[in-house]
Amino acid sequence: MNPLRADKFYGPLERARKNANLGLPVAAKTRFRLLKRLVARATWLTNRQQVAYNKSMLQALEGGMDHLASLIDTNTAALLRNHAALEASLRSEVAASLLGNARRDRALGQLRAEFDGAPVEQKTRQRVDGRSDHELSPTVRGGLEESGLSFGAFADRFRGSRELIIERQRPLLAEVVGMPGPLLDLGCGRGEWLELAQEAQLEASGIDGDSANVRRCQEQGLRASEGEILAHLRGLAPESLGAITAFHIVEHLDFADFVEVLREAHRVLRPGGKLLIETPNTANVLVGASTFHLDPGHILPLHPLLIEFVLDAVGFQNVTVQSINPPPTLTTPQDGPAGLHEVITAVNAYLFSGQDTLAIGSKQPSPDLR
């Protein structure tokens, strides 16, 4: 036991022990010793029970102090062991956190290298130009042709009617009206967006890799040409466009081509111009796990947060990402059990959020345009 604690506990007991006999017997050479002994004998019958009681109390207190000291020692040892275990655990967690941070930093470094590193840039430019929204990979296209299937018919069935798409896209005209230059629609497909742009008297044209889609657009009096989107973008002069739109195109590209399309879009946009991207919302579990795979040309599921990151990384400003085109959601019955509302809210968020992601980024305007 700690010596300081021992003095604190046992000091008073030692003083009590000296007086437990109420001053009996009388020590030799004490003044008036004979008189004091006579007084002590006279009071012994009444005091001996008090003496016995005092000694019993001392024994009990000493035993309690010994037990308390033992408990203190045991608890102190346990606390020291717990402290050592906690310290070891904290050291382990700190080490694991540092290791995780190091891995994260390496991963971010590799990702940044894909955007900024010259070797990756050169490798990306040597790749085959990216396929447009309605152009399939050679393997998928060949399979469709051999089977006598039309991808145009596929889009008509699964994407929705022209009238439905036009009504969905109409509110987006407000994002491109007044842009500082012509509008280019990447993967113009059946021409719904070009038709809306023409109605709004915007200078607009489209590029698509499917000759049937291009022909359909031209028959409607819309400006469209056949070609690959990266080759087309790379052939444009810097800062030659006011707006670029890409409706359901980027999911048909591999990741390197996706980054390159965004980089080229930023290059050819004029200051103050915008890029609009619409793609399946893979944060919606039903889309990411099911409907995304309906299209045999889909190869790149893009989470909204990743789209936002890449737009920021290649230089776009004022980036916004939102989910659009939600399906009907579940409703909570008024007489439902407690907690059902929270469950249905969570289910709606994961399964019935917007089926598509809309991402918009702007090119930083020059000082004289601000």
Order of alpha helices (4+ residues) and beta strands (2+ residues): alpha-alpha-alpha-alpha-alpha-alpha-alpha-beta-alpha-beta-alpha-beta-alpha-beta-alpha-beta-alpha-alpha-beta-alpha-beta
